[in-house]
Amino acid sequence: MGSTGRKHAPYPPGAEEALARVIHQAFLDIRYIVRFRDPLWLEDAATSPKAKEYLHKIHLLSDLGDQLPMCLASMVRRPISHENVSWSLTYTWRTAGPEKRQWLRDAFREVGYDHRHLFPDHGDHDKYDQATMLGKRIRKEFRPAAEAALAARGHDKEAWEEGRWHLVEEIPGPQGLRPHVIFIFSSRLKPIRWRKKATLFVAVDTETNHAQVLDRDPALMHDDLVSP
């Protein structure tokens, strides 16, 4: 079942073993806290900072203990789907939050494996965290504005699929840099074999709700925005 014996494995050799060892480390940390620290049940977490800290760490590790085995399962499941593996790992990483991500970095460092081959690690993913904190506003306020901007540019909403992830980018404009929620839409049409799948980027101002279709990835942009 190891990745080295598979043809065209969607991740580098040793990934399965490294992830299994990280899962093991999470449960070892929980056991250490419970066994060798002061008994948690003798203190009230509401009044004891120490008990609250211990419980917080156990909750953090327990969440990873729930999520990481599913990542491992997506690796060993047959037939292999690169998309499913990437989705499982990416979801775990981007929903973990900075503290859990740092624990993962440290754990993979301990087992001697470069986790960046598995998880989309570019810093702390603050841009994704900021979008997550906007919560229901993305669905109720910003998405209608993004879809309206697509329609204004002549794009059929049904022909485009919204990406699972959103991020917050500082987009330059007449009033300087302003935070925008970035929506990424991919064409539902199957691309010609030698062409990449068409992608549209829509930026929605988090204060004014003004939306604009961008001519390229906002991470690569400077001052050449395309307004609807």
Disulfide bonds with the S-S distance in Angstrom:
none
